Amino acid sequence: MLQVFLFDNMVLFGTAFCFVYIGFILLLPFEISTVLLVILGFITGFSIDIFYNSLGVNAASGTLIAYLRPFWLSTITPSTGYEDVRLPTMRVMGFGWFITYALPLIFLHHLSLFFIEAGELYHFWLIIKKTFFSSLFTFTILVIGQNLFYNRDRLS
């Protein structure tokens, strides 16, 4: 609901859009099944589409990053795994790890969203510019939100 009522109108310079709802998908526990993750990604995106009247672009992009998240996590996970860690948050895993984890997924979400929304490659450089700045904006808001609202003792 924060996405719909607060972040809907947060646009910087007509280029950077904030899609904070993907934080829900990114911050789900490590152990969640892929099927449940994809279903939650679709439901989250579809809920945003209903309020934005955006014909499924958020559902498609949310489903994409929910599907890719386990593969990306397996790519960046050390061979020894993670010790007693349940949530992929910045406070638990560290800022460097969170950049490596979240920023590529945020970028892919935004890239797919803006390409689907445009429906053509005619505005390729505008799409890339919107993707880049929107990814940085969304990532910054997610970092600020984690610093403000997540308690380290509660997460571990």
Secondary structure, 3 states (H helix, E strand, C coil): CHHHHCHHHCEECCCEECCCCHHHHHCCCCCCCHHHHHHHHHHHHHHHHHHHCCCCHHHHHHHHHHHHHHHHHHHHCCCCCCCCCCCCCHHHHCHHHHHHHHHHHHHHHHHHHHHHHHCCCCCHHHHHHHHHHHHHHHHHHHHHHHHHHCCHHHHC
